[in-house]
Amino acid sequence: DIQMTQSPSSLSASVGDRVTITCRASQTITTFLNWYQHKPGKAPKLLIYTASSLESGVPSRFSGSGSGTDFTLTISGLQPEDFATYYCQQSYRTPQTFGQGTRLEIK
Amino acid sequence: QVHLQESGPGLVKPSETLSLTCTVSGGSMSGYFWGWIRQPPGTTLEWLGYIYYSGSTDYNPSLRTRLAVSMDTSKSQFSLRLSSVAAADTAMYYCVRVSAVGGAFDIWGQGTMVTVSS
């Protein structure tokens, strides 16, 4: 299986901050990397697909980059509704696997 | 827009079979993969398997001997059956649609919590 490693595992930030979450794959996944936002009691929500494409309806403050094994999710100008857990996921090969999650908390 | 809704028992006894159904509304099942993902308490998300609208399936090797995903397009539903469950199968179970671009999970059901306990 392809292992996905996110860092940091948790992050404290303030409204208006710019934050970056990284995700590393154990082998190349080209750009088959997706990012999700997960809030308690709700279903995960797709934010970014194929590493850098913004899902319809997702605010433009979210952006993704990377290819191969190293990827980043950046949130520019944190809003109160952005505090959640974020997961990366590879769709390059089955079994599709997720990172362990990054919990973004209010400072 | 497409909406997914899981249904099934919230409590299953050890060694029995867990059965869940996902109902698709607001769109066609044609042309897409439909799948299941779970999240045990305190851990990350785990892909279980999916089915193409043609009926072909793919499963997580860790569950292949116990898992079956089926589809009934006439009812706009797909289902999961997980046999010989144990406490480790306690989790929030989500049904999902797989995007035609890049394979991301673009639509999710709200999830249903399943507890395995006697």
Interface residues (C-beta under 8 A of the other chain):
Chain A: T31 F32 N34 Y36 K42 A43 P44 K45 L46 Y49 T50 S53 E55 Y87 Q89 S91 T94 P95 Q96 T97 F98 G99 Q100 G101
Chain B: T44 L45 E46 W47 D58 N60 P61 S62 Y94 S99 V101 G102 G103 A104 F105 D106 W108 G109 Q110 G111
